[in-house]
Amino acid sequence: MGTIAGAILADRIAGRDNPHAEVFSPHRLSLRGVPTLLLQNAQVAKDLVGDRLTPPDAQDTEDVPVDSARILPDATGKKGVYRDRSGTLHAVSLRCTHLGCLLRFNGAERSWDCPCHGSRFDVDGAVLEGPAVRPLSPRQP
């Protein structure tokens, strides 16, 4: 978004119209959009709270099949454990380093994904996509 913001600002300073300025205008929101905005934020709140109330889906690493992930209890709450195709376990904190939502495993991409703002992490916790910039904390499997 920084590139388009720079282009819009440069055009405004130069007195030129930018075809994208209206789409990114902070004044683009109206009262008609409030219900949608509230629904979207309610979903984020539901994810932030609801995931903490959902029990872990396994109790032990023995319950984690090959090429699959499970959420297990941890001393600090919950951890995500993935067993790769060779049988090696990879365990990470499930708390997104961006704003703290709990991550969900994406089996198609083999990544831990944040439902709140879209950050993605590999099975060892490295950031694949932001807005998060810090990796996940490793955990003992």
N, C-alpha and C positions, 0 to 999 in steps of 0.2 A: 504494500500500500504506500510505502514511502516514495516510490518512483512516480506514481500517479499524483500523489500529493505535491511533489516537487514541480511536476509539469503544470498542474492547475495553478499553483502559487506563482510560478514564473509567468504564465499567461496573464494572470490578474495584475501583476506588477507592470507588465508590458502593455496592459490595456486591451488584450486580445480575449476573445471568447474561447472557452474550452468546451468541447462537446460533452465532457464527463463531469463538469463542475456541478451540475444540478444533482447528479446521482450521489456525489460525495458531500453535498452541502450539509452542514449541521442543522440547517433550517428545513430539511426535507421531511422531517417528521411532522405529522399533524395529529389532531385528536382522533381521526379515523384509524390511525395506526396503533393507538394505545392498547386496544384489546389484544392484538397480535404480539406487541411488545411484552405485555403482562403474561401471556401464555408461554412465550419463549423463556422468560425469566422464571416462571413457575416450574418449567421442565428442568432448568438448571438447578433450582432449589431442591426439586424432587430427587435429582441425581445426587446432589451433594449430601443430602440427609438419608435418602432411601438406601443408597449403597452401603452406608454404615450400619443400617439396621438389618440388612439381609445377612443371614448366617453364611459362613464359609461353605463352599460346595464340596469340600473334602476335609478329612481330619488328619491325614497322613500322606507323606510323599508316595507311599505304596499305591495310593488311589489315583495317581497321575499316570495316565497311559502314555505310551510313546507318541511323540509328535502332537501332544496335547498340553493344555494348561489347566490348572485348577487354582482356586482361591483357598488358602489354608489359614488357620488361625496363627497369630504371631504374638509375641510378647507385647508388641506395640499396636496391635489391632489385627490387621490382615496382611498377608503377603501373597504375591503371585508366583506360582511355581510352574515352570515349563519343562517338560522332558523332551529333549531333542531326539532325532532319529537314531542316534547312537546310544541313547539311554542316559545321557548326562543331564543332570538337573540344573536348572538356572532359576534362582530365586531373587526377587526384588521387592522393594516396598511398593505398595499399590497406590500410594499418595502422589498425585501429580505434583511436580516441582514448580508448576506455574501458580496455581491457586488452591491446590489441595484436594481436588475431586479425586474419587477413587477410580482407578483405571479398569478397563475391561479388555479381555484378550480377543484379538482379531485373528482367528485361525487361518484365514485366507492369506494374510500378510505376515503371520507369525510376529505380531507386535502387540504391545500394550497400548491401548488407545484411550484418550480422555474424552468422555462424553460431553464435558462442559465446554471446552474451547478448542478441541481438536489436536492437542499435542499427541505425538506418537513416539514410542520408545521401543528399542529392540529387546530381545529376551534377556539381555544382560543389563538393561537400563539406559543404554546410550540414547540420546535424543536423535530421532529420525526427522521429526518435524516439530516446529514451535507452534505456539508462542513460548513454551518452556525452553529454557536455555541450559538448565542444569540436569545432569543424569539422575536416574533413580538411585536410591540407596540400595546396595546389595544386602541380601539376607541369607542366613544359613538355610539350606534346603531341609 
